[in-house]
Amino acid sequence: MMRECTSAALNRDDIFEEKNRDAACAWPVFVNTSEPGVTVDHFVTVDGEEYAGTHLIADFWEVDRIDDLEYLESALRRAADAAGATILHVHLHHFTPGGGISGVAVLAESHISVHTWPERGFAAFDIFMCGKCNPENGLAVLREAFSPGRAVVKKYMRGRVDKNGDISRKSV
């Protein structure tokens, strides 16, 4: 849910001081709609495993259109929508015409980032989402948009909690 940005909305519990209200209001704000006094951390439990969210790291090779800023932004937006995520902001930087692009779709549920090397036909995507989002659906949209000749995808469950409710102590 997007929050109306007013002095009243930016109360003492917010991270923004009154003097920073204009700057704070320049950005969309996502508000957790849980009951007052109830903290919702959006951790998920799947097959008995509790964790913060799913993180997909995808390397796409033999891809085209990864130097097309508008096409790339559209693909990121479609991927976020397909995953059930809430887009807060998209920022992409094109290094040179026909050159690589780096950027991020900032989501209420985390992010989708991209870095491209058109001269190598390579794009690196990073999709991290918590809560009820399905990053695999977002990845499917990116696969369809860029039709990689080869793709390598790794999946991580971030912020795993052990059976006692403690943070996982497993090393990497």
C-alpha positions in Angstrom: 0.0 0.0 0.0 1.4 3.4 -0.9 1.2 6.0 1.8 0.2 9.6 1.4 3.2 11.7 2.1 2.1 14.5 4.5 3.6 16.0 7.6 1.1 13.9 9.6 2.1 10.7 7.8 5.8 11.4 8.7 5.3 11.0 12.4 8.0 10.7 15.1 8.4 7.0 14.5 9.6 7.5 10.9 13.3 7.8 10.0 12.8 11.2 8.4 12.9 14.4 10.4 10.4 17.1 9.6 13.2 19.2 7.9 13.7 16.3 5.5 10.0 15.9 4.6 10.3 17.2 1.1 13.2 14.8 0.3 11.3 12.0 2.0 8.2 12.7 0.0 10.0 12.6 -3.3 10.3 8.8 -3.0 7.4 6.3 -3.0 6.9 4.8 0.5 5.6 1.3 1.1 3.7 0.8 4.3 3.2 -2.5 6.0 -0.6 -2.9 6.4 -0.4 -5.2 9.4 -2.4 -4.6 12.6 -1.1 -1.8 14.8 1.5 -3.2 17.3 2.0 -6.4 15.2 5.3 -6.8 13.5 5.3 -8.6 10.1 8.8 -9.4 9.0 7.7 -11.2 5.8 9.9 -14.3 6.5 8.6 -17.3 4.7 8.3 -21.0 5.6 8.5 -23.5 2.8 8.9 -27.3 3.4 9.7 -26.6 7.1 12.5 -24.2 6.3 12.1 -20.6 7.6 14.0 -17.9 5.8 13.9 -14.2 4.8 13.5 -14.8 1.1 14.6 -16.4 -2.1 17.6 -15.1 -4.0 18.1 -16.1 -7.6 21.4 -15.3 -9.3 21.1 -15.8 -13.1 23.8 -15.6 -15.7 22.4 -15.3 -19.2 24.7 -15.9 -22.2 24.1 -15.4 -25.9 21.5 -12.7 -25.4 20.5 -9.7 -27.4 18.7 -6.4 -26.6 20.7 -6.0 -23.4 21.9 -2.6 -24.6 18.3 -1.3 -25.1 17.5 0.8 -22.0 13.7 1.0 -22.6 13.4 -2.7 -23.4 15.4 -3.7 -20.3 13.3 -1.4 -18.1 10.1 -2.9 -19.5 11.5 -6.5 -18.9 12.4 -5.6 -15.2 8.9 -4.1 -14.6 7.2 -7.2 -16.2 9.4 -9.5 -14.1 8.5 -7.7 -10.9 4.8 -7.8 -11.8 4.9 -11.5 -12.6 6.5 -12.2 -9.3 3.8 -10.3 -7.4 6.2 -7.6 -6.2 5.6 -3.9 -5.6 7.9 -1.6 -7.6 9.1 1.4 -5.7 11.6 2.7 -8.1 13.6 1.7 -11.2 17.0 3.2 -12.0 19.1 2.2 -14.9 22.4 3.6 -16.1 23.5 3.2 -19.7 27.3 3.6 -19.8 27.6 4.5 -23.5 25.2 4.2 -26.5 25.3 0.5 -27.4 27.2 -0.2 -24.3 26.4 -2.0 -21.0 23.6 -1.1 -18.6 23.6 -1.5 -14.8 20.5 -0.9 -12.7 18.0 -2.0 -10.1 14.3 -2.2 -9.6 13.8 -1.5 -6.0 10.9 -3.4 -4.6 9.0 -3.3 -1.4 9.9 -7.0 -1.2 13.6 -6.4 -2.1 15.1 -6.0 -5.6 15.9 -7.1 -9.1 19.3 -5.9 -10.4 21.0 -6.2 -13.7 24.4 -5.7 -15.2 25.0 -6.2 -18.9 28.0 -6.7 -21.3 26.5 -6.5 -24.8 30.0 -6.9 -26.3 30.0 -10.4 -24.7 26.3 -11.2 -25.1 26.1 -11.5 -21.3 23.7 -10.3 -18.7 23.8 -10.9 -14.9 20.5 -10.7 -13.1 20.0 -10.8 -9.3 16.4 -11.4 -8.0 15.8 -11.3 -4.3 12.3 -11.3 -2.8 10.7 -11.9 0.5 7.2 -12.6 1.6 4.6 -14.1 -0.8 6.4 -13.1 -4.0 7.6 -15.7 -6.4 10.9 -14.8 -7.9 10.9 -17.8 -10.2 7.9 -16.2 -12.1 10.0 -13.1 -12.5 12.9 -15.2 -13.8 10.6 -16.8 -16.4 9.7 -13.4 -17.7 13.4 -12.5 -18.1 14.1 -15.8 -19.8 11.3 -15.1 -22.3 12.4 -11.5 -22.8 16.0 -12.3 -23.5 16.0 -15.9 -24.8 19.4 -16.8 -23.5 21.3 -19.4 -25.5 22.7 -20.6 -22.1 21.6 -19.8 -18.6 23.1 -20.6 -15.2 20.8 -20.0 -12.3 21.6 -20.5 -8.6 19.0 -20.3 -5.8 19.7 -19.3 -2.2 17.4 -19.1 0.8 18.6 -16.0 2.5 18.4 -15.5 6.3 17.7 -19.1 7.2 16.4 -19.7 10.7 17.3 -23.0 12.4 14.6 -25.3 14.1 15.1 -23.5 17.4 14.2 -20.1 15.9 17.9 -19.0 15.9 19.7 -17.5 13.0 21.4 -20.3 11.0 25.0 -20.8 11.9 25.8 -22.8 8.8 28.9 -21.4 7.1 29.2 -20.9 3.4 
